[in-house]
């Protein structure tokens, strides 16, 4: 994993953002969040794939990912977007999986 930045969370304090991949070195982008102490908080990204989902994470540009902004990630996703580290890519649409839809975020570099 490669550390790409930090942001402040109202609930967790300082959150470290790491860039990784799913499955293999050339797999879809994974965004992992940890505390200052190295404790894993969450995976902000979600790996989606067809035919179970409407879209496939592997088809996204390398600096983009589907974000899990529901359930336990709800407050972290709000704080992460507010940090300015990410930008919503409305032009890439959303992916549907079951009862949820995941938008596409891009790392703002």
N, C-alpha and C positions, 0 to 999 in steps of 0.2 A: 504494500500500500504506500501511496505517496501523499504526504500532507500537502494540501493546497490552500489552507487558510483556517481562520477561526471566526466564530460569531458569538454574540451574547444571546443566551436563552433566558427568558424570564424565570423559567422553572429550574434549569440545570446550570446556569452560570455560563462560564466559558466552554464552548463546544469546538472541538477540533474536527475539521473536515478532511477526509482522506479520499483519494481517487484510487479505485481498484477496478477489476473486471470480473464478470461472471464467467465461470467455466474454464477459460484459458486466457493467456496473455492478450490475444486478439479478440476476446469476447466483448459483449456489451458492457458499457460503462456502469460501474457500481459506485455509489457514494455512501461511505461509512462514516458515522459520527461517533466520536469518543469524548470522554472527559479529559481534563488536564492530567489526571492520574492514569490515563490509558484504558479506563473502563469503557467497554463498548456500550453506547446508548441505543443506537438504532442503525438500521440501513435505510437511508432516505429514499433510495431508488428502489424500483421493483422491476424484476426481470420478467417480461411478458413475451409470450411466444404463441404462434399459431399452431394448431387450430383452436386451442383452448381460449385464446384471446383474439380480439379483433385486429390487433397489430402485433408486430414483432420488434422487440428491443434491438435485435441485431441489425435491423434496417435503418436505425437512426444514425445521424452523423456521430462521429466518435466523441464529441464533446457534449452530447445530449443524452438525456435519460428520462424514463417515465418516473414520475415522483409519486411515492405513496404518501398522500397528504390526509389520510383518514386514520381512524383508530388511534393507536399509541403514538403515531407520528404527527397528529394534528397540530399540536402546539409547536413542535420542532420545525415543521414545514413553514408555519407562519413566520417564525423567527429567522429561519434560513433565507426565505425570500426577502424579508425586510433588511437583511444584512447587505444586500447589493452584490453578493457573490454569484447570484444566479439570475437568469432572465427567462420569463415565460415565452415559449415558442408557439404562439397560437397558430402560426402558419403550418405547423406539423400536426395539428389536431390532437385528439385524445384517443387513448386505447381503452376499450371496454373489456372488463373481466368480471363475469358474474354480475353483481349488483353495484360495482364501482367503476368509475372512470378515472384514468390516470392521465394528467396533462404532461406535456413535454417541457422540461427545463433544460437550459443550456448553461454550462459554466461560463461565467463572464470573466474573460482573461485579458 
